[in-house]
Amino acid sequence: MRFPIARSLGLIFALGLVAEPALAQQPPADAAALRAEVTSLRQQLDALEARLAALEGAPAAAPAAPAAAPPVAAAPVVTGASGTADTSKVFNPDTSILANFAGVAGKNPMSDQPSLELTEVEAAFQAVVDPYARADFFLSANPEGLEVEEGFITFTSLPRNLLLKVGKMRAQFGKVNTLHTHVMPTVDRPLVTENLVGGEEGLSDSGISLSKLLPNPILFVEATGEVFRGHSNVFESSSRSELNYVGRLRAYRDITEGSNIDIGTSFATGPTSLASGLSKQLMGVDATFRYRPLRRAIYKRFQARTELIWSRQALQTGPRQKAFGYYGLGEYQFARRWYIGGRYDQSGRLLDESQKDRGGSVFLTYWPSEFSQIRGQYRRTNYDEGTKANEFLFQFNFAIGAHGAHVF
């Protein structure tokens, strides 16, 4: 709007009279107070322009909208593993380093385990990708080199209560196969795992896993189906079309407020490394009982577990070899940082069902803190050849950083 010079000078003088009291005051304490004063002055200026326009008989100009504060980008809300909002993992995932040092004393001609060895250093990176998925990566450095022990993404918000995992992972076969070294209750793994399920690495491969919770008012029931490429310590494919399949059905129920039982059955099938076209099947049944009284949860705990595994291995000549093995384990916490337990093993051998190995162990574990543990274990093994081994194993586990929970 254009005004005569005199009226313009009058407007400037009026603005000066209005602004003088505000300028005479002390500077505002913060930006919010200053912004409020600027808005007030603009409103007064609009009112003066409207009055001048009314005196001239011209339509008043629409008052200018107060300048809005620049928008502030909201930080994305990320849901952590516990289900609570967590913005700290947007650029920094949970990172941890875990080390396992193990040693053995005694004679065992059937084993080449060194007397002292840093068997594994595991680096874990775990974070939520977005509100619909999370990622878990576990890098393992051992005397043979560096490898990806597990690395997968989990889609947590699929319809119909489906849970999808894609990447390299430990197959959901039984219990021991799913456990990393640092969460094992013993220094070693049972004989049936060593003889039939691939030992330390076990059934671990690149593939796709799909799980579904089955509604049930009595039990927690979960069904899992998995397909892998067929390259592990258990299966070995010779072509792209030869895949490895795993299925598991698990049922869980609370018995009392301090006890529960977990029962599962597993099945795996795939090609064998003996020759092209030969297959191998594994079937397992596992059961776990846990007791942890709520009032004494940090002092008392008991866990009992057993796992039975059947193997069917096709041979180039002769009938299929049908091996069977099992273990039974009990662990009891008798003080705040002390655990004691025992395990009995028996297992046939993969390629000769007539050969059977037996063994027993007792172990004692001390946890100085949640980041470290010290364990001693006495193991006696009777091999089918008649060899008897008496060994004392010891283990030091230590960790730095926040390490996410594993499969329950």
TORGUDREN-422767 format. One line per 8 residues: number of its first residue (from 0); their letters; for each residue x, y, z of C-alpha. Coordinates in Angstrom, 3 decimals, decimal comma. Example, Ala and Ser with C-alpha at 12.3 -4.5 7.8 and 13.67 -1.06 7.14 Angstrom:
2
0> as> 12,300:-4,500:7,800 ~ 13,670:-1,060:7,140
// end
This chain:
408
0> mrfpiars> 0,000:0,000:0,000 ~ 1,324:3,479:-0,864 ~ 0,799:6,437:1,505 ~ 1,652:10,135:1,086 ~ 5,000:11,156:2,513 ~ 3,425:12,923:5,473 ~ 1,319:9,954:6,398 ~ 4,316:7,639:6,003
8> lglifalg> 6,334:9,816:8,353 ~ 3,392:9,773:10,755 ~ 3,244:5,990:10,611 ~ 6,961:5,702:11,342 ~ 6,582:8,132:14,265 ~ 3,662:6,125:15,647 ~ 5,602:2,918:15,366 ~ 8,439:4,527:17,215
16> lvaepala> 6,125:5,541:20,051 ~ 4,752:1,996:20,237 ~ 8,129:0,299:20,073 ~ 9,905:2,673:22,487 ~ 8,585:1,057:25,687 ~ 9,485:-2,386:24,429 ~ 12,989:-1,311:23,441 ~ 13,501:0,404:26,766
24> qqppadaa> 12,950:-2,854:28,608 ~ 15,700:-5,337:29,388 ~ 16,489:-7,894:26,646 ~ 14,263:-10,964:26,889 ~ 15,681:-13,852:28,787 ~ 15,240:-16,344:26,004 ~ 14,295:-16,788:22,357 ~ 10,669:-17,590:23,162
32> alraevts> 10,136:-14,232:24,900 ~ 11,801:-12,365:22,016 ~ 9,610:-14,162:19,473 ~ 6,483:-13,181:21,462 ~ 7,475:-9,507:21,462 ~ 8,114:-9,530:17,702 ~ 4,696:-11,077:17,118 ~ 3,052:-8,401:19,305
40> lrqqldal> 4,749:-5,566:17,385 ~ 3,605:-7,014:14,061 ~ 0,030:-7,198:15,304 ~ 0,173:-3,536:16,376 ~ 1,573:-2,610:12,959 ~ -1,313:-4,414:11,256 ~ -3,808:-2,530:13,425 ~ -2,240:0,857:12,511
48> earlaale> -2,340:-0,005:8,803 ~ -6,007:-0,920:9,121 ~ -6,800:2,425:10,817 ~ -4,937:4,410:8,125 ~ -6,748:2,494:5,404 ~ -10,088:3,258:7,068 ~ -9,255:6,985:7,160 ~ -8,431:6,911:3,427
56> gapaaapa> -11,523:4,855:2,609 ~ -9,470:2,067:1,091 ~ -9,901:-1,629:1,939 ~ -7,594:-2,823:4,629 ~ -4,842:-5,254:3,713 ~ -5,120:-8,680:5,192 ~ -2,923:-8,921:8,265 ~ 0,248:-10,834:7,688
64> apaaappv> 0,322:-14,169:9,380 ~ 2,923:-14,344:12,107 ~ 6,046:-16,083:11,014 ~ 5,972:-19,667:12,153 ~ 8,957:-21,137:13,886 ~ 11,017:-23,370:11,603 ~ 9,810:-26,967:11,861 ~ 11,939:-29,237:13,980
72> aaapvvtg> 12,399:-32,695:12,579 ~ 11,215:-35,224:15,111 ~ 13,661:-37,975:15,903 ~ 12,333:-41,328:14,727 ~ 10,941:-43,407:17,541 ~ 12,571:-46,810:17,551 ~ 11,212:-49,689:19,544 ~ 13,877:-51,650:21,356
80> asgtadts> 14,009:-55,352:22,029 ~ 12,056:-54,798:25,228 ~ 9,228:-53,097:23,334 ~ 9,882:-49,593:24,750 ~ 10,716:-46,504:22,718 ~ 14,453:-46,134:22,253 ~ 16,023:-43,390:20,123 ~ 19,600:-44,181:21,135
88> kvfnpdts> 19,838:-47,045:18,601 ~ 19,054:-44,980:15,511 ~ 22,753:-44,624:14,678 ~ 24,337:-46,746:17,427 ~ 23,232:-50,405:17,667 ~ 23,816:-52,501:20,764 ~ 27,430:-53,597:20,454 ~ 29,207:-56,188:22,545
96> ilanfagv> 32,343:-58,299:22,502 ~ 32,360:-61,732:24,145 ~ 35,413:-63,931:24,588 ~ 35,644:-67,592:25,501 ~ 38,893:-69,002:26,873 ~ 38,997:-72,753:27,503 ~ 41,562:-75,262:28,655 ~ 41,800:-78,970:29,359
104> agknpmsd> 44,039:-81,217:31,435 ~ 44,240:-85,009:31,254 ~ 44,584:-87,583:28,485 ~ 42,146:-88,253:25,685 ~ 43,566:-89,935:22,556 ~ 40,224:-89,401:20,790 ~ 40,373:-85,603:21,107 ~ 42,792:-83,008:19,725
112> qpslelte> 41,591:-80,136:21,928 ~ 44,608:-77,948:22,918 ~ 45,535:-77,452:26,561 ~ 44,933:-73,671:26,445 ~ 43,123:-71,687:23,781 ~ 41,096:-68,558:23,191 ~ 38,481:-70,552:21,336 ~ 36,260:-67,700:20,207
120> veaafqav> 35,761:-63,942:20,236 ~ 32,242:-62,943:19,275 ~ 31,288:-59,436:18,185 ~ 27,548:-58,753:18,274 ~ 25,670:-55,883:16,620 ~ 21,939:-55,736:17,326 ~ 19,444:-52,972:16,642 ~ 15,980:-52,158:15,387
128> vdpyarad> 15,956:-51,296:11,673 ~ 12,531:-49,637:11,727 ~ 9,242:-50,207:13,569 ~ 8,742:-53,375:11,521 ~ 12,112:-55,171:11,623 ~ 15,275:-55,720:13,622 ~ 18,736:-56,960:12,677 ~ 21,178:-59,207:14,535
136> fflsanpe> 24,765:-59,842:13,453 ~ 27,285:-62,075:15,249 ~ 30,858:-62,192:13,948 ~ 33,021:-64,996:15,320 ~ 36,821:-64,933:15,322 ~ 38,447:-68,284:16,134 ~ 41,770:-69,993:15,377 ~ 40,460:-70,907:11,896
144> gleveegf> 39,658:-67,288:10,980 ~ 36,803:-64,779:10,998 ~ 33,299:-65,770:9,976 ~ 29,694:-64,663:10,259 ~ 28,273:-66,964:12,910 ~ 24,826:-65,468:12,444 ~ 23,518:-62,477:10,539 ~ 19,832:-62,051:9,867
152> itftslpr> 16,953:-59,610:9,749 ~ 13,692:-60,344:11,545 ~ 10,380:-58,945:10,314 ~ 8,269:-58,608:13,441 ~ 5,031:-57,038:12,172 ~ 3,761:-59,410:9,532 ~ 0,039:-60,264:9,437 ~ -1,427:-63,338:11,108
160> nlllkvgk> 1,239:-63,385:13,838 ~ 3,968:-64,478:11,416 ~ 7,652:-63,941:12,173 ~ 10,099:-64,003:9,266 ~ 13,899:-64,292:9,476 ~ 16,225:-64,007:6,491 ~ 19,995:-64,481:6,538 ~ 22,468:-66,874:8,097
168> mraqfgkv> 21,270:-68,396:11,356 ~ 21,322:-71,437:13,604 ~ 18,488:-73,756:12,676 ~ 15,668:-74,212:15,172 ~ 16,507:-77,853:15,742 ~ 16,371:-78,884:19,376 ~ 17,936:-76,758:22,114 ~ 21,712:-77,140:22,107
176> ntlhthvm> 21,987:-76,403:18,384 ~ 20,467:-72,941:18,911 ~ 22,863:-71,967:21,728 ~ 26,016:-69,906:21,270 ~ 29,123:-71,030:23,140 ~ 28,908:-68,363:25,832 ~ 25,385:-69,388:26,913 ~ 26,104:-73,106:27,198
184> ptvdrplv> 25,824:-74,404:30,794 ~ 28,967:-76,548:30,266 ~ 32,409:-76,074:28,740 ~ 31,707:-78,628:26,006 ~ 28,681:-79,877:24,073 ~ 27,023:-83,277:24,577 ~ 28,277:-86,376:22,734 ~ 25,071:-86,594:20,695
192> tenlvgge> 25,705:-83,082:19,359 ~ 29,297:-83,942:18,442 ~ 28,391:-87,261:16,789 ~ 25,116:-86,479:15,037 ~ 24,440:-82,719:14,859 ~ 27,692:-81,211:13,638 ~ 29,487:-80,269:16,845 ~ 30,263:-76,647:17,713
200> eglsdsgi> 29,021:-75,067:14,472 ~ 26,096:-77,456:14,239 ~ 23,251:-76,913:11,863 ~ 23,903:-73,287:10,855 ~ 23,361:-72,050:7,318 ~ 21,959:-69,330:5,072 ~ 18,234:-69,541:4,628 ~ 14,723:-68,366:5,445
208> slskllpn> 12,773:-69,085:8,630 ~ 9,037:-68,539:9,109 ~ 7,364:-68,943:12,508 ~ 3,775:-68,618:13,640 ~ 2,173:-68,450:17,056 ~ -0,820:-70,762:17,208 ~ -3,642:-69,383:19,397 ~ -4,261:-71,695:22,310
216> pilfveat> -5,796:-70,870:25,706 ~ -3,786:-73,578:27,475 ~ -0,306:-73,571:25,896 ~ 2,051:-71,227:24,148 ~ 2,523:-73,038:20,812 ~ 4,926:-72,036:18,062 ~ 5,410:-73,712:14,677 ~ 8,543:-73,020:12,614
224> gevfrghs> 9,468:-73,974:9,073 ~ 12,913:-73,288:7,608 ~ 14,700:-73,821:4,314 ~ 18,487:-73,598:3,960 ~ 20,869:-73,806:1,013 ~ 22,408:-77,044:2,355 ~ 25,989:-76,130:3,359 ~ 26,753:-76,873:7,015
232> nvfesssr> 28,482:-79,409:9,235 ~ 25,368:-81,575:8,973 ~ 24,262:-81,315:5,348 ~ 26,141:-80,694:2,094 ~ 24,397:-80,092:-1,238 ~ 26,011:-80,683:-4,615 ~ 23,602:-78,577:-6,688 ~ 21,422:-75,509:-6,385
240> selnyvgr> 18,240:-77,567:-6,232 ~ 19,362:-79,623:-3,211 ~ 18,109:-77,772:-0,164 ~ 17,949:-78,510:3,534 ~ 14,573:-78,326:5,344 ~ 13,926:-77,970:9,072 ~ 10,629:-78,033:10,968 ~ 9,948:-77,503:14,669
248> lrayrdit> 6,886:-77,481:16,912 ~ 7,327:-76,077:20,386 ~ 4,880:-75,924:23,315 ~ 5,435:-73,913:26,488 ~ 3,386:-73,633:29,663 ~ 3,708:-72,097:33,118 ~ 3,072:-74,670:35,835 ~ 3,224:-72,287:38,787
256> egsnidig> 4,322:-68,672:39,192 ~ 7,902:-69,896:39,577 ~ 8,091:-72,922:37,282 ~ 7,433:-73,806:33,642 ~ 7,953:-76,588:31,134 ~ 9,081:-76,365:27,517 ~ 8,625:-79,306:25,110 ~ 9,580:-79,438:21,461
264> tsfatgpt> 9,957:-81,791:18,525 ~ 12,193:-81,140:15,504 ~ 12,832:-82,630:12,095 ~ 15,557:-81,950:9,534 ~ 16,318:-83,455:6,153 ~ 18,815:-82,703:3,434 ~ 21,628:-83,986:1,203 ~ 24,712:-85,633:2,665
272> slasglsk> 28,350:-85,061:1,737 ~ 29,079:-88,789:1,295 ~ 27,886:-88,857:-2,322 ~ 25,496:-87,052:-4,638 ~ 21,897:-88,137:-4,224 ~ 22,295:-89,494:-0,697 ~ 20,156:-87,964:2,035 ~ 20,135:-87,725:5,793
280> qlmgvdat> 17,297:-87,202:8,255 ~ 17,372:-86,051:11,858 ~ 14,522:-86,164:14,341 ~ 14,673:-84,789:17,852 ~ 12,575:-84,448:20,976 ~ 13,556:-82,079:23,784 ~ 12,104:-81,127:27,147 ~ 13,145:-78,444:29,630
288> fryrplrr> 11,873:-77,842:33,152 ~ 12,718:-74,576:34,905 ~ 12,138:-73,625:38,517 ~ 12,890:-70,161:39,842 ~ 10,956:-68,979:42,915 ~ 10,077:-65,308:42,593 ~ 11,010:-64,359:46,153 ~ 14,423:-66,024:45,915
296> aiykrfqa> 15,073:-65,590:42,191 ~ 18,627:-64,277:42,566 ~ 19,619:-67,066:44,977 ~ 17,807:-70,202:43,879 ~ 17,233:-71,773:40,502 ~ 16,938:-75,249:39,045 ~ 16,881:-76,393:35,454 ~ 16,583:-79,898:34,011
304> rteliwsr> 16,877:-80,662:30,313 ~ 16,995:-83,691:28,062 ~ 17,264:-84,111:24,322 ~ 16,834:-87,279:22,250 ~ 18,003:-87,412:18,629 ~ 17,580:-90,070:15,936 ~ 19,668:-90,060:12,762 ~ 19,028:-91,843:9,447
312> qalqtgpr> 22,047:-91,758:7,134 ~ 21,913:-93,218:3,609 ~ 25,051:-95,025:2,408 ~ 26,296:-95,876:-1,072 ~ 26,298:-99,553:-0,166 ~ 24,335:-101,286:2,529 ~ 21,290:-100,246:4,528 ~ 20,751:-96,864:6,151
320> qkafgyyg> 22,594:-96,337:9,415 ~ 20,166:-95,591:12,256 ~ 21,987:-93,901:15,104 ~ 20,452:-92,681:18,359 ~ 21,765:-90,470:21,129 ~ 20,623:-88,426:24,084 ~ 21,755:-86,457:27,100 ~ 20,266:-85,472:30,425
328> lgeyqfar> 21,416:-82,344:32,277 ~ 20,587:-80,767:35,605 ~ 21,813:-77,425:36,960 ~ 21,153:-75,965:40,402 ~ 21,921:-72,495:41,753 ~ 22,693:-72,845:45,443 ~ 23,970:-69,304:46,154 ~ 23,789:-65,902:44,536
336> rwyiggry> 26,764:-66,468:42,196 ~ 27,266:-70,249:42,322 ~ 25,852:-73,047:40,155 ~ 26,494:-76,765:40,252 ~ 25,321:-79,411:37,832 ~ 25,818:-82,714:36,076 ~ 25,233:-84,301:32,674 ~ 25,013:-87,835:31,321
344> dqsgrlld> 25,668:-88,591:27,621 ~ 25,147:-91,509:25,297 ~ 25,332:-91,497:21,539 ~ 25,737:-93,774:18,566 ~ 27,908:-92,826:15,639 ~ 26,685:-91,449:12,365 ~ 28,152:-94,045:9,994 ~ 28,138:-97,088:12,292
352> esqkdrgg> 25,103:-97,568:14,513 ~ 26,762:-100,439:16,356 ~ 29,333:-98,088:17,925 ~ 28,220:-96,191:21,010 ~ 30,022:-93,671:23,212 ~ 29,067:-92,872:26,801 ~ 30,131:-90,202:29,219 ~ 29,364:-88,155:32,290
360> svfltywp> 30,296:-84,712:33,624 ~ 29,998:-82,625:36,751 ~ 30,561:-78,886:36,653 ~ 30,757:-75,870:38,934 ~ 30,178:-72,288:37,728 ~ 30,959:-69,005:39,468 ~ 29,679:-65,656:38,179 ~ 31,753:-62,733:39,542
368> sefsqirg> 29,302:-60,448:37,721 ~ 26,859:-60,591:34,829 ~ 29,764:-59,838:32,468 ~ 32,036:-62,747:33,356 ~ 31,963:-66,342:34,516 ~ 34,438:-68,996:35,613 ~ 33,668:-72,678:35,190 ~ 35,351:-75,974:36,015
376> qyrrtnyd> 34,188:-79,345:34,691 ~ 35,272:-82,924:35,224 ~ 34,454:-85,200:32,271 ~ 34,768:-88,959:31,913 ~ 34,137:-90,544:28,519 ~ 34,017:-94,210:27,566 ~ 34,486:-94,647:23,810 ~ 33,306:-97,705:21,920
384> egtkanef> 36,892:-98,707:21,114 ~ 37,484:-99,286:24,810 ~ 39,353:-96,011:25,372 ~ 38,549:-94,196:28,596 ~ 39,290:-90,499:29,004 ~ 39,354:-88,566:32,267 ~ 39,687:-84,824:31,769 ~ 39,355:-81,588:33,691
392> lfqfnfai> 38,072:-78,681:31,632 ~ 37,979:-75,047:32,653 ~ 36,513:-71,967:31,054 ~ 36,609:-68,191:31,368 ~ 33,875:-66,158:29,692 ~ 33,926:-62,369:29,710 ~ 32,021:-59,672:27,869 ~ 31,920:-55,927:27,315
400> gahgahvf> 28,892:-54,023:26,057 ~ 25,176:-54,716:25,961 ~ 24,446:-58,179:24,570 ~ 20,891:-58,983:23,494 ~ 18,975:-62,005:24,671 ~ 19,139:-65,274:22,753 ~ 16,402:-67,799:22,071 ~ 14,619:-68,722:25,312
// end
